[in-house]
Amino acid sequence: MEENNAPKRTEIAEIGRRELIAKLFEGTGYTNCRQLETGGADGMRFFTNSATFLEGVDFDLVYTPLKHLGYKCVLGAIGPLYASMCHIQGVIIKMAISQRFCAEDIVLFFTGVVAAAREHSIKQLGFDLVPSQTGMNISVSATGCASHFGEAPDKNSLLCLTGNLGAAFMGLHVLEREKVAFNKVSAEKVKDYVQPDLSKYKYVLSQYLQPEINPKSVEQFEQASLIPCDGRFITKGLAEAVLSLCSQWNFGARIYLDKIPIAAQTFEMAEEINMEATTAALNGGDDYKFLFVIPLSEHDRFRKEFPNVDIIGHFTDAEAGAALVTPEGNIIEIKTL
């Protein structure tokens, strides 16, 4: 029998993750920072970003090669710095591991780390190991510097996306499905298990296991003298990124559903598992793409300088809220799951 004076317990899902975080900051005098910033000489500003990757939550070693994991962890930490127009300076990784991992495992992981560091011209790299009783947990801290900054956005600023969405989420579904199928194989038949042919899913698998970030992305904006007002690195779906920008600048947004780029392979996989591809784009994860805010006045020049970046919507009055606009003109509120 439950006691009447038992403390109330509210499930986080009842409030919502974003709403709970916002409540934590209410009345504190602080705002929730995405990166820490310190002043620098000659107009240079320095930023830091940190990311944590937990086994069983952010990655599953049943189907994630350690080399891919090392590479992906570095990208996951430097992505938000690129979104702030930073040139990456250094990365430090602290890995907590249990006794089930050996030296060869760490070498594989670090091979991926070094590959990412070289590809993105990272000047300093640090790494440390600590013991863990819960498998593998990875903490990555990254630093960067920026000398070019965009103007503050207004309610007509454009929202621009650097690549198609939802494919990584579909790739994860393929891997999870095969894991379930393998786990159903009896111990006696494991030796006869034949690896399934996943070649038809090559694209969506690569988007989850081997995402890419253009290491010249910041330089391209600087060379064009066209610096975004702000940006977000998309790892939890488009909806999360749009709502974050709206909250940051106190605007609403209109995102045009037919303007969101989604690959044909994503549509095919979504149909196979009876899911809407737009759901994967809006609320899927690990896309590793960027959502940038560009002044409306730069529309024509932006289209010319960045033809491969899609303009998917724009800011609007805060009172209008953040919403999707269907091809038929229907308005659907943007929410995160």
WOTA-V965723 format. One line per field, one symbol per residue. ss: DSSP state (@ for helix, = for strand, . for the rest). psi: psi as a letter, one per 40 degrees, with the letter a starting at -180 (. if undefined). Layout:
ss->???
psi->???
This chain:
ss->...........@@@@.@@@@@@@@@..........====.@@@.===========...=......@@@@@@@@@@@@@@@@@@...===========.....@@@@@@@@@@@@@@@@@....========.....==========...........====.....@@@@@@@@@@@@@@@@@...@@@@@@......@@@@@@@@@@@.......@@@@@@@......=====...@@@@@@@@@@@@..=====@@@....@@@@@@@@@....@@@@@@@.....======.@@@@@@@@@@....=======.@@@.====.....===....
psi->hhidehihhhhddddhddddddddeheeeiihidihhiiiifehiiiiiiihhhhedeihedehhddddddddddddedddddefihhdihhhhhhiieeiidddddddddddddddddefhdihiiihiiiefbhhhhhhiiiiiehhiihiaeeiihhheiiieddddddddddddddddeehiddeddehhhihedeeddddddddgiihheedddddddefghidiiihheeidddddddddddefiaihhhdeehhhidddddddddefihddddddeaifdfiihihhideedddddddgeehhheaiiaiddeihiihideeihhhhii.
